[in-house]
Amino acid sequence: MTISEKLKTYRKTQGFTQEEVAKRLNVSRTTVSSWETGRTFPDIERMINLADLYQLSLDQLLREDPQIMKNIKTLSIY
């Protein structure tokens, strides 16, 4: 599951709307939508805030995302 899919799933599991998440993180609803559709990616500060909001660890959000894992493997070569 990609991070964008996880963000949408966890938001719904917690019972939040995109608008509620946007207000809590001080971003626009369209920004939250962009994260959930994979058009853009939250910065690390926002990822921490999202993990806290959804009562998750960063590991739970980031693990098993194919693109993240590919980037980590590429970076570890250097």
N, C-alpha and C positions, 0 to 999 in steps of 0.2 A: 504494500500500500504506500502510495506517495505521501509526502508531507501535506500536500494540498488536500488530499482525500482524508487524511487523519484530522486536519484542522476542521474540516466540515463535519466529520463524524463526531468528534469530541464536542464541538459546539452544540450540535443537536442533542447529544447525550446529556449535556449539562442544562439543556433547556433554554439556551440563549439564542436570540436573533442576531443577525449580522449587525443590526443597528446597536444593540446592547453591547456587543463586543467592541464595536467601533468607539462608542462613548467611553467605555472603560479604558481603552488603550489610547484615546485621544487621536484617533485617525478617522477617516471617512468610511462610510459603509461600502463604497466602491473599492476602497483599499482592501477591506476584509474579503470582499467578493473576489478580487484579483488574487489574493493569497489562496483562496479555496478553489479557484479554477486553474491555478498554476501559471497564471500570466506574470505574476511577480512573486517575490519571496520576502518574508519579513526579515528585518535585520536581527542580529543576535539579541539585542535588548528587547525587541518585541517578542521574539521567540521565548525568552525567559518569562515575560509578562503573560504570554499565552499559556505556557506550561503552568504557571501559578494559577491563572484563572480557571483552567480546566483540571487543576489538581493532579498534574502529571509531572514527571521528570523530563528534562530535555532529552534524555536517552530514549524515553518512550516515544517522543515526537520524531526524533531523527533516525532511530534505528530502522533498518530494513528499507529505507527509501533508496531505490536503485541509483538515482543520480548522486545522492549524497555519498553512498558507498563507493561509487566510481571515483568521485572527487577525492575522497579520503585515500583510496588506494593510489591514485595518481600523485597526491601530495607526499605520501609516505615513501615514494621512490626517490624523491629529492631529499 
